[in-house]
Amino acid sequence: MTVTVAPADAARLRARFDAELAAFLDRQGVQWPDGAPRGVFTALHRFVLAGGKRLRPMFCYWGWRGAGGGDGTPIVVAAAALELFHAFALIHDDILDGSDRRRGEPSVHRLFADLHARSSWRGDPEAYGRNTALLCGDLCAAWSDQMFHECGLSTAEVHRGYGWFALMRTEVIAGEYLDLVSGVGDGSVASALTVIRMKAARYTVTRPLQIGAALAGAERSLLDALVEFGDPLGDAFQLRDDVLGVFGDPAVTGKSVLDDLREGKPTVMMALARGAADRVQAARLRELFGNAELDAEGAAELRRIIEATGARERIERMIRVRAEAARGALERLPLAAPARAALAGLAAQAVDRTG
């Protein structure tokens, strides 16, 4: 018999994550230092609760359930803590990428830069926005650690998962640095794939799964086997993200399709396009890609070149291959049926999304 997890069940689980995040943030509001302006707290409260797929908490929760853990508030709280770390990563990533939109709203550094400009304060609005957003990201990272440790699991259980939590954080920051290096490097497919594995793939799927499973006391064999499912799925997720960054609908993705192109983001798709471009196409790629003044017309031309070189088709093929590898690995994992069904649904959501 095939076990399925209804979308309504997934929505209820997301609502539980949001409720625990809201409760945690409300406690931080009560404890906010006297005399400190509340602008940072208010902005973070809104940013964290304003949306998002909650994929990382989902994978963490089902890693726990798949390893034999039962449902309960402590694992929901522990999993939700990953969303606070995700907020840190998004805020800092938007600063590094110069992205002014996130989830359909101004990014945190843009929010504070605009506040500075509207208030006619002294100094540089852009520097104020960046510096304040850095502090916001740092606070989210600290809160994530606090929420994880205060989740309600035993000290021994938290300790089992915390090593994987710490590894995830190290990998994300190292991946961000690799992303910076790749922007001035050879721009190869291999280097771009290394960046997405370190910066996004393991952080999105593999490590959250392992955190949840480790919290539940999983054997090392299961923790290792989760990599065979999580890594290819995480790669497929990020490859899809890169496609949406250029070809997606901003009304759905919440981000401009100009950001990655203006930044000259060294994605796998762009590496493939450069490698397959003829002389004329290559010249136009050099002129347009990474041009901070790129307009909608130039972006449309870039999209046509990417399509013409076959780069988008090759990316779609890479996504399909990795998604199929993840599905095959999932079938081999020794997991309880509800967890297997939920992870299959999450895999489809991660790969087939439009936003």
PyMOL commands that set and color helices and strands:
alter all, ss='L'
color gray80, all
select helices_A, chain A and resi 7-30+39-49+55-66+73-97+108-119+125-149+155-183+189-215+220-247+250-253+259-263+268-276+279-288+296-309+311-332+337-352
alter helices_A, ss='H'
color red, helices_A
select strands_A, chain A and resi 101-102+105-106
alter strands_A, ss='S'
color yellow, strands_A
deselect
rebuild
show_as cartoon
